């Protein structure tokens, strides 16, 4: 449960970030987005630090599978927003 909660939080962060990037693409001159970007970068640092802690744990096969699925979903969404 701890691992799944952490992965769900990880995906939730990226979902918010992707929505931000979509907003930015529609309005790249919106200066209000600069503040939002700074907040996301801070959240990104925190999120990645938590993920590093999880990666140091011995993951079982179910956890590895869930990690792969969540990561694949995030990468697919990031690829779409990068187009």
MOGIVEN-V634495 format. One record per pair of residues at least 4 apart in sequence whose ideal C-beta (glycine too) atoms are under 7 Angstrom apart, sorted by the first residue. I is the first residue (numbers start at 1). J is the second residue. Records with the same first field share a line. If there is no record, write none. Layout:
I=J + J
This chain:
1=5
2=6
3=7 + 54 + 63
4=8 + 66
5=9
6=10 + 50 + 54
7=11 + 66 + 67 + 70
8=12
9=13
10=14 + 47 + 51 + 70
11=15 + 70 + 73 + 74
12=16
13=17 + 43 + 47
14=18 + 74 + 77
15=19
16=20
17=21 + 40
18=22 + 77 + 78 + 81
19=23
20=24 + 36 + 40
21=25 + 81
22=26 + 81
23=27 + 33
24=28 + 33
32=36
33=37
34=38
35=39
36=40
37=41
38=42
39=43
40=44
41=45
42=46
43=47
44=48
45=49
46=50
47=51
48=52
49=53
50=54
51=55
52=56
59=63 + 64 + 67
61=65
62=66
63=67
64=68
65=69
66=70
67=71
68=72
69=73
70=74
71=75
72=76
73=77
74=78
75=79
76=80
77=81
78=82
